[in-house]
Amino acid sequence: MGRSYIFLALAIIFEIIATTFLKKSEEFSKLWPSVVTVIGYASAFYFLSLTLRHIPVGITYAIWSGVGIVFITMIGIVAFKQVPDLPAIIGILLIVIGVIVINVFSKMGTH
C-alpha cells in the first residue's frame, strides 16, 4: 500500500508538469512544451494506473485531482499571473476539504 502512494505522488507530479507545459505549448504549436506535455500525461496515467492496484479509484482520483488543482492554481499565480478571485478560492478550499473528509472519514479507502 505504501508504494501505491509513491506512485500516486509521481502521477500527481507528472500531471502538474504536463498541465503547466500544456499552457506553455500554446495549443501544441511549440514543439518542446508539447513533447513535455505528452510525455508528462502519459507518465501521469501510467503511475495512476499502478496506484489503482491497491487504492480505490474514487480515493485515488479525489487525491490526484485535489492536489493537482491546488498546485496548478499556485503555478498559475506565480508563472502566469492568473490570480483566482474569492469564489475560486472558496471552491478550491471546498475541494481540499472534500479530499480530507474522504480520506479521514470514509471507509472506502479500506477496501
HELIX and SHEET records of a PDB file:
HELIX    1   1 GLY A    2  LYS A   24  1                                  23    
HELIX    2   2 LEU A   31  THR A   51  1                                  21    
HELIX    3   3 VAL A   57  PHE A   80  1                                  24    
HELIX    4   4 LEU A   86  PHE A  105  1                                  20    
HELIX    5   5 MET A  108  THR A  110  5                                   3    
END                                                                             
